[in-house]
Amino acid sequence: DFLPRRATYGYDKGQHAVAIVMRSVRAMCVDIDGKNGGLEYASTLGALPPTASERSKSGNGYHLFYSVPDEWDDELGFDLVQDAIGIVQGVDIRGVGCVYHYPQQRWNARPLAPAPQWLLDKMAERRSRREAFTSNLSKIHTLDETEILIMQSELLDELAKPIPAGKRNTSLFAIGHKMAAAGVENWETHLTNRALDLGLTADE
């Protein structure tokens, strides 16, 4: 059984974090990881307006929270903005997953600002591309040879993109799954070579 007092006691003692479930709030989080280059690359996204934010647990990054114009869905919750790992190097977007808050993390005093429209547009475009790709993947047997080759080329391009430490295993697994489904020739070799390039051991 869940015991709230035990949970808050452990949190107050710094034993564990509180999980902010983004799918349950009308908001999104821009997670900037300073140790992976996020502070440098975040500016390539566009101008991020001042908003409610907190320092990351490590102290060298930030979680920026923005409100989004979403409507509650009884099945999905708030899901206008999907998660995006490594939208640029060192920057993740949390829209439906969890953001963890530890007692030592400190908040600023700013109110929650609306998400900039350019960022909402970027996330909507990314979602559309993903849904279109997933749709094509599900009906790959109906595509012609040229369409399949384009899909396979796009996956090889995705595999070659930078993947920050801490995201390598999950990112490579997701890409490898799609490569296998799309029938990329020698996909296991491509995946293994990329993993070794990124610094994973042979066992990994």
C-alpha positions as a Python dict, from the first residue, in 0.01 Angstrom:
ca = {
    (1, 'D'): (0, 0, 0),
    (2, 'F'): (111, 354, -73),
    (3, 'L'): (173, 548, 248),
    (4, 'P'): (194, 925, 183),
    (5, 'R'): (367, 1001, 513),
    (6, 'R'): (639, 746, 441),
    (7, 'A'): (689, 893, 93),
    (8, 'T'): (712, 1253, 215),
    (9, 'Y'): (946, 1147, 496),
    (10, 'G'): (1181, 984, 246),
    (11, 'Y'): (1163, 1291, 22),
    (12, 'D'): (1235, 1529, 312),
    (13, 'K'): (1537, 1317, 404),
    (14, 'G'): (1666, 1334, 48),
    (15, 'Q'): (1626, 961, -4),
    (16, 'H'): (1423, 986, -324),
    (17, 'A'): (1267, 1229, -567),
    (18, 'V'): (917, 1341, -650),
    (19, 'A'): (808, 1252, -1005),
    (20, 'I'): (622, 1526, -1190),
    (21, 'V'): (409, 1331, -1439),
    (22, 'M'): (390, 1571, -1733),
    (23, 'R'): (95, 1387, -1888),
    (24, 'S'): (-108, 1494, -1583),
    (25, 'V'): (-39, 1869, -1615),
    (26, 'R'): (-108, 2120, -1891),
    (27, 'A'): (263, 2192, -1933),
    (28, 'M'): (587, 2085, -2097),
    (29, 'C'): (946, 2087, -1973),
    (30, 'V'): (1263, 2180, -2159),
    (31, 'D'): (1531, 1968, -1988),
    (32, 'I'): (1876, 2123, -2044),
    (33, 'D'): (2169, 1900, -1949),
    (34, 'G'): (2477, 2118, -1904),
    (35, 'K'): (2725, 1834, -1883),
    (36, 'N'): (2620, 1707, -2228),
    (37, 'G'): (2643, 2043, -2403),
    (38, 'G'): (2285, 2150, -2342),
    (39, 'L'): (2369, 2502, -2229),
    (40, 'E'): (2553, 2559, -2556),
    (41, 'Y'): (2308, 2392, -2792),
    (42, 'A'): (1981, 2509, -2634),
    (43, 'S'): (2029, 2847, -2802),
    (44, 'T'): (2016, 2678, -3143),
    (45, 'L'): (1653, 2588, -3078),
    (46, 'G'): (1539, 2949, -3054),
    (47, 'A'): (1473, 3212, -2788),
    (48, 'L'): (1333, 3049, -2473),
    (49, 'P'): (1135, 3307, -2272),
    (50, 'P'): (1186, 3338, -1894),
    (51, 'T'): (957, 3104, -1703),
    (52, 'A'): (926, 2891, -1391),
    (53, 'S'): (1236, 2674, -1375),
    (54, 'E'): (1458, 2477, -1144),
    (55, 'R'): (1822, 2373, -1137),
    (56, 'S'): (1890, 2013, -1235),
    (57, 'K'): (2001, 1766, -969),
    (58, 'S'): (2360, 1786, -1092),
    (59, 'G'): (2355, 2165, -1061),
    (60, 'N'): (2478, 2226, -1416),
    (61, 'G'): (2150, 2224, -1603),
    (62, 'Y'): (1794, 2350, -1590),
    (63, 'H'): (1433, 2236, -1617),
    (64, 'L'): (1224, 2507, -1785),
    (65, 'F'): (848, 2464, -1755),
    (66, 'Y'): (596, 2617, -1998),
    (67, 'S'): (218, 2599, -2014),
    (68, 'V'): (65, 2450, -2329),
    (69, 'P'): (-283, 2500, -2484),
    (70, 'D'): (-391, 2140, -2436),
    (71, 'E'): (-723, 1975, -2351),
    (72, 'W'): (-761, 1681, -2113),
    (73, 'D'): (-828, 1341, -2269),
    (74, 'D'): (-977, 1079, -2039),
    (75, 'E'): (-760, 808, -2196),
    (76, 'L'): (-436, 990, -2279),
    (77, 'G'): (-433, 1284, -2038),
    (78, 'F'): (-249, 1587, -2174),
    (79, 'D'): (-47, 1471, -2475),
    (80, 'L'): (-29, 1766, -2715),
    (81, 'V'): (349, 1770, -2672),
    (82, 'Q'): (529, 1436, -2685),
    (83, 'D'): (864, 1355, -2526),
    (84, 'A'): (1168, 1417, -2746),
    (85, 'I'): (1507, 1287, -2640),
    (86, 'G'): (1799, 1486, -2779),
    (87, 'I'): (1595, 1740, -2977),
    (88, 'V'): (1935, 1909, -2994),
    (89, 'Q'): (2247, 1791, -2814),
    (90, 'G'): (2194, 1795, -2439),
    (91, 'V'): (1829, 1907, -2457),
    (92, 'D'): (1525, 1686, -2404),
    (93, 'I'): (1157, 1777, -2415),
    (94, 'R'): (927, 1622, -2156),
    (95, 'G'): (560, 1642, -2248),
    (96, 'V'): (414, 1311, -2128),
    (97, 'G'): (694, 1146, -1930),
    (98, 'C'): (832, 1225, -1587),
    (99, 'V'): (1053, 1504, -1455),
    (100, 'Y'): (1217, 1417, -1123),
    (101, 'H'): (1254, 1677, -852),
    (102, 'Y'): (1491, 1629, -556),
    (103, 'P'): (1483, 1833, -234),
    (104, 'Q'): (1816, 2000, -314),
    (105, 'Q'): (1687, 2141, -642),
    (106, 'R'): (1589, 2507, -621),
    (107, 'W'): (1315, 2692, -810),
    (108, 'N'): (1320, 3049, -933),
    (109, 'A'): (1033, 3285, -853),
    (110, 'R'): (899, 3334, -1206),
    (111, 'P'): (542, 3246, -1311),
    (112, 'L'): (473, 2971, -1563),
    (113, 'A'): (502, 3129, -1910),
    (114, 'P'): (319, 3005, -2221),
    (115, 'A'): (530, 2784, -2447),
    (116, 'P'): (660, 2986, -2743),
    (117, 'Q'): (466, 2915, -3060),
    (118, 'W'): (780, 2827, -3255),
    (119, 'L'): (851, 2547, -3007),
    (120, 'L'): (494, 2416, -3022),
    (121, 'D'): (515, 2421, -3404),
    (122, 'K'): (845, 2235, -3393),
    (123, 'M'): (704, 1967, -3165),
    (124, 'A'): (388, 1935, -3379),
    (125, 'E'): (599, 1891, -3693),
    (126, 'R'): (814, 1631, -3519),
    (127, 'R'): (505, 1442, -3407),
    (128, 'S'): (357, 1449, -3758),
    (129, 'R'): (679, 1310, -3906),
    (130, 'R'): (693, 1034, -3646),
    (131, 'E'): (329, 936, -3697),
    (132, 'A'): (373, 936, -4075),
    (133, 'F'): (684, 720, -4046),
    (134, 'T'): (508, 479, -3809),
    (135, 'S'): (214, 460, -4049),
    (136, 'N'): (444, 384, -4342),
    (137, 'L'): (629, 126, -4136),
    (138, 'S'): (305, -53, -4051),
    (139, 'K'): (218, -84, -4421),
    (140, 'I'): (568, -133, -4562),
    (141, 'H'): (447, -428, -4768),
    (142, 'T'): (236, -182, -4973),
    (143, 'L'): (519, 65, -5047),
    (144, 'D'): (711, 65, -5371),
    (145, 'E'): (1087, 10, -5386),
    (146, 'T'): (1171, 382, -5402),
    (147, 'E'): (963, 463, -5093),
    (148, 'I'): (1126, 180, -4900),
    (149, 'L'): (1475, 295, -5000),
    (150, 'I'): (1395, 651, -4885),
    (151, 'M'): (1273, 517, -4551),
    (152, 'Q'): (1585, 306, -4507),
    (153, 'S'): (1809, 603, -4595),
    (154, 'E'): (1631, 820, -4339),
    (155, 'L'): (1694, 558, -4071),
    (156, 'L'): (2065, 542, -4154),
    (157, 'D'): (2077, 922, -4131),
    (158, 'E'): (1904, 904, -3792),
    (159, 'L'): (2157, 646, -3674),
    (160, 'A'): (2445, 878, -3767),
    (161, 'K'): (2316, 1172, -3560),
    (162, 'P'): (2483, 1260, -3225),
    (163, 'I'): (2345, 1065, -2927),
    (164, 'P'): (2439, 1201, -2583),
    (165, 'A'): (2574, 976, -2308),
    (166, 'G'): (2293, 839, -2096),
    (167, 'K'): (2063, 806, -2397),
    (168, 'R'): (2273, 572, -2611),
    (169, 'N'): (2124, 235, -2524),
    (170, 'T'): (1760, 341, -2549),
    (171, 'S'): (1817, 549, -2863),
    (172, 'L'): (2004, 271, -3042),
    (173, 'F'): (1742, 16, -2940),
    (174, 'A'): (1463, 233, -3084),
    (175, 'I'): (1651, 298, -3409),
    (176, 'G'): (1751, -67, -3443),
    (177, 'H'): (1391, -176, -3398),
    (178, 'K'): (1281, 51, -3682),
    (179, 'M'): (1573, -55, -3904),
    (180, 'A'): (1484, -421, -3860),
    (181, 'A'): (1117, -355, -3936),
    (182, 'A'): (1209, -150, -4245),
    (183, 'G'): (1433, -426, -4377),
    (184, 'V'): (1759, -228, -4374),
    (185, 'E'): (2026, -460, -4513),
    (186, 'N'): (2289, -559, -4253),
    (187, 'W'): (2111, -345, -3992),
    (188, 'E'): (2278, -538, -3708),
    (189, 'T'): (2623, -444, -3841),
    (190, 'H'): (2527, -79, -3886),
    (191, 'L'): (2393, -71, -3530),
    (192, 'T'): (2695, -246, -3377),
    (193, 'N'): (2944, -19, -3557),
    (194, 'R'): (2756, 292, -3444),
    (195, 'A'): (2743, 166, -3085),
    (196, 'L'): (3120, 112, -3087),
    (197, 'D'): (3171, 460, -3237),
    (198, 'L'): (2968, 606, -2950),
    (199, 'G'): (3182, 429, -2691),
    (200, 'L'): (2964, 135, -2587),
    (201, 'T'): (3148, -183, -2504),
    (202, 'A'): (3114, -491, -2722),
    (203, 'D'): (2896, -657, -2455),
    (204, 'E'): (2656, -362, -2454),
}
